[in-house]
Amino acid sequence: MEQRIGSFGWAIDRLKDGAKVSRRGWNGKGMFLFLVQGSTFKVNRPPLLGIYPEGTEINYRSHIDMKTADNQIVPWVASQSDMLAEDWEEIGE
C-alpha cells in the first residue's frame, strides 16, 4: 500500500531515506525529527559503565531523535495525535 504524502507512514518512510520531517501542527519553531542509525561500540564511560563491564560491545539500535525549538536533541516517541496526523512534511537542508 502506497503511503499518502503527509501521513505518519509517509513520514517514517522519509526518515528511513535520510530526510528530516516535521509536523505543521507543532507549535515550536525549528523542530524536526531525524533517524539515528544504529551502531556498535565498546562501553568506556558512564552511564553504561557500571551497567556493563568496560569493553562490552553494545549494539545501539536505530531510533528517532527530535531537534527541539530550543536547539536541544532528545529521543522522540510518537503520540496518538502524531500517528494519526496528516500534516507531516519534509524539511529541506
DRENPA-3360 file (N, C-alpha, C; in nm, 2 decimals, always signed):
BEGIN
1 = MEQRIGSF = +0.08/-0.12/+0.00/+0.00/+0.00/+0.00/+0.09/+0.13/+0.00 ~ +0.07/+0.21/-0.09/+0.14/+0.33/-0.10/+0.10/+0.43/+0.00 ~ +0.20/+0.50/+0.07/+0.17/+0.60/+0.17/+0.12/+0.73/+0.11 ~ +0.02/+0.79/+0.18/-0.02/+0.93/+0.14/+0.08/+1.03/+0.19 ~ +0.12/+1.12/+0.10/+0.20/+1.23/+0.15/+0.14/+1.30/+0.26 ~ +0.21/+1.32/+0.37/+0.16/+1.39/+0.49/+0.12/+1.29/+0.60 ~ +0.11/+1.16/+0.57/+0.07/+1.07/+0.67/+0.19/+1.03/+0.75 ~ +0.17/+0.96/+0.87/+0.27/+0.92/+0.95/+0.36/+0.81/+0.88;
9 = GWAIDRLK = +0.29/+0.72/+0.81/+0.37/+0.62/+0.74/+0.46/+0.68/+0.64 ~ +0.41/+0.78/+0.57/+0.50/+0.85/+0.47/+0.62/+0.92/+0.54 ~ +0.59/+0.98/+0.66/+0.70/+1.04/+0.74/+0.80/+0.94/+0.78 ~ +0.76/+0.82/+0.82/+0.86/+0.72/+0.86/+0.94/+0.68/+0.74 ~ +0.87/+0.66/+0.63/+0.95/+0.62/+0.51/+1.05/+0.73/+0.47 ~ +1.02/+0.85/+0.49/+1.11/+0.96/+0.46/+1.23/+0.96/+0.55 ~ +1.20/+0.94/+0.68/+1.31/+0.92/+0.78/+1.40/+0.81/+0.74 ~ +1.35/+0.70/+0.70/+1.43/+0.58/+0.66/+1.52/+0.62/+0.54;
17 = DGAKVSRR = +1.47/+0.71/+0.46/+1.55/+0.75/+0.34/+1.65/+0.86/+0.37 ~ +1.66/+0.90/+0.50/+1.76/+1.01/+0.54/+1.70/+1.15/+0.55 ~ +1.57/+1.17/+0.53/+1.52/+1.30/+0.53/+1.49/+1.34/+0.68 ~ +1.47/+1.47/+0.70/+1.42/+1.53/+0.83/+1.27/+1.56/+0.80 ~ +1.19/+1.53/+0.90/+1.05/+1.56/+0.89/+1.00/+1.64/+1.01 ~ +0.88/+1.70/+0.99/+0.82/+1.78/+1.09/+0.67/+1.78/+1.07 ~ +0.60/+1.83/+1.17/+0.45/+1.85/+1.16/+0.42/+2.00/+1.15 ~ +0.33/+2.03/+1.06/+0.29/+2.17/+1.05/+0.22/+2.21/+1.18;
25 = GWNGKGMF = +0.15/+2.11/+1.25/+0.08/+2.14/+1.37/+0.16/+2.16/+1.50 ~ +0.29/+2.14/+1.49/+0.38/+2.16/+1.61/+0.39/+2.31/+1.63 ~ +0.39/+2.35/+1.75/+0.39/+2.50/+1.78/+0.53/+2.55/+1.80 ~ +0.63/+2.47/+1.81/+0.77/+2.51/+1.83/+0.84/+2.54/+1.69 ~ +0.91/+2.65/+1.68/+0.98/+2.68/+1.55/+1.11/+2.60/+1.55 ~ +1.14/+2.55/+1.43/+1.26/+2.48/+1.40/+1.27/+2.33/+1.45 ~ +1.15/+2.28/+1.50/+1.15/+2.14/+1.55/+1.15/+2.05/+1.43 ~ +1.22/+1.94/+1.44/+1.21/+1.83/+1.34/+1.27/+1.70/+1.39;
33 = LFLVQGST = +1.23/+1.59/+1.32/+1.28/+1.46/+1.36/+1.38/+1.41/+1.26 ~ +1.47/+1.32/+1.31/+1.57/+1.26/+1.22/+1.60/+1.12/+1.27 ~ +1.64/+1.03/+1.18/+1.67/+0.90/+1.22/+1.82/+0.89/+1.26 ~ +1.84/+0.83/+1.37/+1.98/+0.80/+1.42/+2.01/+0.65/+1.38 ~ +2.10/+0.63/+1.29/+2.13/+0.49/+1.25/+2.20/+0.42/+1.37 ~ +2.17/+0.29/+1.37/+2.23/+0.20/+1.47/+2.38/+0.19/+1.46 ~ +2.45/+0.15/+1.56/+2.59/+0.14/+1.56/+2.63/+0.04/+1.66 ~ +2.76/+0.00/+1.66/+2.82/-0.09/+1.76/+2.94/-0.02/+1.82;
41 = FKVNRPPL = +2.95/-0.02/+1.95/+3.06/+0.04/+2.02/+3.09/-0.04/+2.15 ~ +3.21/-0.01/+2.20/+3.25/-0.07/+2.33/+3.23/+0.02/+2.44 ~ +3.17/-0.02/+2.55/+3.15/+0.06/+2.67/+3.28/+0.11/+2.72 ~ +3.29/+0.24/+2.75/+3.41/+0.30/+2.80/+3.38/+0.42/+2.90 ~ +3.25/+0.45/+2.92/+3.22/+0.56/+3.02/+3.08/+0.55/+3.07 ~ +3.05/+0.62/+3.18/+2.91/+0.62/+3.23/+2.82/+0.68/+3.13 ~ +2.69/+0.65/+3.13/+2.62/+0.57/+3.23/+2.63/+0.42/+3.20 ~ +2.67/+0.38/+3.08/+2.68/+0.24/+3.05/+2.78/+0.16/+3.14;
49 = LGIYPEGT = +2.89/+0.23/+3.16/+3.00/+0.18/+3.25/+2.94/+0.18/+3.39 ~ +2.93/+0.06/+3.45/+2.86/+0.05/+3.57/+2.73/-0.04/+3.56 ~ +2.68/-0.04/+3.43/+2.58/-0.14/+3.40/+2.64/-0.26/+3.33 ~ +2.74/-0.23/+3.24/+2.81/-0.33/+3.17/+2.96/-0.32/+3.20 ~ +3.04/-0.43/+3.20/+3.18/-0.41/+3.22/+3.25/-0.33/+3.11 ~ +3.36/-0.27/+3.14/+3.43/-0.19/+3.04/+3.47/-0.28/+2.92 ~ +3.45/-0.24/+2.80/+3.49/-0.31/+2.68/+3.38/-0.40/+2.62 ~ +3.26/-0.41/+2.70/+3.15/-0.48/+2.65/+3.10/-0.42/+2.52;
57 = EINYRSHI = +3.08/-0.50/+2.41/+3.03/-0.45/+2.29/+2.88/-0.43/+2.29 ~ +2.83/-0.31/+2.26/+2.69/-0.28/+2.27/+2.64/-0.26/+2.12 ~ +2.52/-0.31/+2.10/+2.45/-0.28/+1.97/+2.35/-0.17/+2.00 ~ +2.38/-0.05/+1.95/+2.30/+0.06/+1.98/+2.20/+0.07/+1.86 ~ +2.07/+0.05/+1.89/+1.97/+0.03/+1.78/+1.93/+0.17/+1.72 ~ +1.89/+0.16/+1.60/+1.84/+0.28/+1.53/+1.72/+0.34/+1.61 ~ +1.71/+0.47/+1.61/+1.60/+0.53/+1.68/+1.57/+0.67/+1.62 ~ +1.47/+0.73/+1.66/+1.43/+0.87/+1.61/+1.46/+0.97/+1.72;
65 = DMKTADNQ = +1.53/+1.08/+1.69/+1.55/+1.19/+1.78/+1.48/+1.31/+1.72 ~ +1.46/+1.41/+1.81/+1.40/+1.54/+1.78/+1.49/+1.65/+1.81 ~ +1.50/+1.75/+1.72/+1.57/+1.87/+1.74/+1.45/+1.96/+1.80 ~ +1.47/+2.01/+1.92/+1.36/+2.09/+1.98/+1.37/+2.24/+1.94 ~ +1.27/+2.31/+1.98/+1.27/+2.46/+1.95/+1.38/+2.53/+2.01 ~ +1.44/+2.48/+2.13/+1.55/+2.54/+2.19/+1.68/+2.48/+2.16 ~ +1.69/+2.41/+2.04/+1.81/+2.36/+1.99/+1.87/+2.24/+2.07 ~ +1.79/+2.17/+2.14/+1.83/+2.05/+2.21/+1.80/+1.93/+2.13;
73 = IVPWVASQ = +1.86/+1.82/+2.15/+1.83/+1.69/+2.09/+1.78/+1.60/+2.19 ~ +1.66/+1.54/+2.17/+1.60/+1.44/+2.27/+1.55/+1.32/+2.19 ~ +1.55/+1.21/+2.26/+1.48/+1.09/+2.20/+1.33/+1.13/+2.18 ~ +1.27/+1.07/+2.08/+1.13/+1.10/+2.05/+1.05/+0.98/+2.04 ~ +0.93/+0.99/+2.09/+0.83/+0.88/+2.08/+0.70/+0.94/+2.03 ~ +0.63/+0.88/+1.93/+0.51/+0.94/+1.87/+0.39/+0.93/+1.97 ~ +0.31/+1.04/+1.97/+0.19/+1.04/+2.04/+0.08/+0.98/+1.95 ~ -0.04/+0.95/+2.00/-0.15/+0.91/+1.92/-0.18/+1.02/+1.81;
81 = SDMLAEDW = -0.18/+1.15/+1.86/-0.20/+1.26/+1.76/-0.10/+1.26/+1.65 ~ +0.03/+1.24/+1.68/+0.13/+1.23/+1.58/+0.10/+1.12/+1.48 ~ +0.07/+1.00/+1.53/+0.05/+0.89/+1.44/-0.07/+0.90/+1.35 ~ -0.17/+0.98/+1.39/-0.29/+0.99/+1.31/-0.29/+1.12/+1.23 ~ -0.19/+1.21/+1.25/-0.19/+1.34/+1.18/-0.16/+1.32/+1.03 ~ -0.21/+1.41/+0.95/-0.19/+1.41/+0.80/-0.11/+1.54/+0.76 ~ -0.04/+1.60/+0.86/+0.03/+1.73/+0.83/+0.18/+1.71/+0.83 ~ +0.23/+1.59/+0.81/+0.37/+1.57/+0.81/+0.43/+1.63/+0.68;
89 = EEIGE = +0.55/+1.68/+0.70/+0.62/+1.74/+0.58/+0.77/+1.72/+0.59 ~ +0.84/+1.71/+0.48/+0.98/+1.70/+0.48/+1.05/+1.84/+0.50 ~ +1.15/+1.84/+0.57/+1.23/+1.96/+0.60/+1.35/+1.97/+0.51 ~ +1.37/+2.08/+0.43/+1.48/+2.09/+0.34/+1.61/+2.12/+0.42 ~ +1.72/+2.11/+0.35/+1.85/+2.13/+0.41/+1.87/+2.28/+0.45;
% end
